[in-house]
Amino acid sequence: MDNKQTYHTNLESSQYSEFSPGLVTNDEFIIRLHFHPSHYKNGSISSSAITLTDLLQKGLSVYRMMYLTFEKLNTVVDDIHERAKAKDKIVNLYGYTTLKASQIRELKDDGNQIYIVLDDADTKSNYAHASIYFSNYIESLGLSRHPRKQKSHKMRLRNQLLTLIEDNHVIGSPHIQK
């Protein structure tokens, strides 16, 4: 396991940084923004919108609703537009998914093991930011000698998260108070 993956140990039991407003609680609402065309395929959220790399290393970016202001939402969208423009791409905010943190944490495998970590991965400039990761449990499944089985298991778990996000998807912009 590389250092990026070992980073996920106990993420939910300690604050990410001094800028964190606190740990993500189960009753908090989390929002995931979806951009067109990069997150969509044939009118549905594409599986490429949630990559294994995101879940294992980078973290799937989400935002804590109780800390997301109208101005912060606009800044996030503008930043994503700028990053896309730098790659000669155009993206537009097309939809979003709102979930309770407990819904994300309730996703478990057949052995009833928790495999999703919701981290308060805030930064000085965006304390509303959080990340979704696979927990280290994924790496301890004993499948390392069977790369195909390991990847297949991760894909099934990722697809559960994708289904949860798709089932709660709304087309349009989120309504954040000014």
Residue pairs with C-beta under 8 A, 6 or more apart in sequence:
1 136
1 139
4 56
4 57
5 56
5 57
5 136
5 139
6 136
8 117
8 119
8 133
8 134
8 135
8 136
9 136
11 117
11 119
11 133
12 23
12 24
12 117
12 118
12 119
13 23
14 23
15 22
15 23
15 120
16 119
16 120
16 121
16 122
17 122
17 123
17 124
19 122
19 123
19 124
19 127
20 120
20 122
20 127
21 64
21 67
21 120
21 122
21 127
22 120
23 120
24 30
24 64
24 101
24 118
24 119
24 120
24 130
25 101
26 100
26 101
26 102
26 105
27 100
27 101
27 102
28 64
28 65
28 66
28 100
28 101
29 64
29 65
29 66
29 98
29 99
29 100
29 101
30 62
30 63
30 64
30 65
30 98
30 99
30 100
30 101
30 104
30 118
30 130
31 62
31 63
31 65
31 68
31 96
31 97
31 98
31 174
32 60
32 61
32 62
32 63
32 96
32 97
32 99
32 165
33 63
33 76
33 77
33 80
33 93
33 96
33 174
34 40
34 45
34 49
34 93
34 94
34 95
34 96
34 97
34 169
35 80
35 84
35 91
35 92
35 93
35 94
36 91
36 92
36 93
36 94
37 91
38 46
38 48
38 49
38 84
38 89
38 91
39 45
39 46
39 48
39 49
39 94
40 46
40 49
40 94
41 47
41 48
44 166
45 95
45 162
45 165
45 166
45 169
47 158
47 159
47 162
49 162
50 60
50 158
50 161
50 162
50 165
52 151
52 154
52 155
52 158
54 60
54 132
55 132
55 133
55 134
55 154
55 158
55 161
56 133
56 134
56 138
56 154
58 131
59 119
59 121
59 131
59 132
59 133
60 131
60 132
60 133
61 129
61 130
61 131
62 118
62 129
62 130
62 131
62 132
63 72
63 73
63 76
63 128
63 129
63 130
64 120
64 128
64 129
64 130
65 98
67 127
67 128
68 128
68 176
69 128
69 176
69 177
69 178
70 176
70 177
70 178
71 178
72 126
72 128
73 174
73 176
75 126
76 126
77 93
80 91
80 93
81 91
84 90
84 91
93 173
94 171
95 169
95 170
95 171
95 172
96 169
96 170
96 172
96 173
96 174
97 165
97 166
97 168
97 169
97 170
98 168
98 170
98 174
99 164
99 165
99 168
101 118
103 164
104 116
104 118
104 132
104 161
104 164
105 114
105 116
105 118
107 114
107 115
107 116
107 157
107 160
107 161
107 164
108 114
108 115
109 115
109 153
109 156
109 157
113 137
114 135
114 137
115 134
115 135
115 137
115 138
115 157
116 132
116 133
116 134
116 135
116 157
116 161
117 132
117 133
117 134
117 135
118 130
118 131
118 132
119 130
119 131
119 132
119 133
120 130
121 129
121 130
121 131
122 128
122 129
122 130
123 129
132 161
134 154
134 157
138 153
138 154
138 157
141 150
141 153
143 149
143 150
143 153
144 150
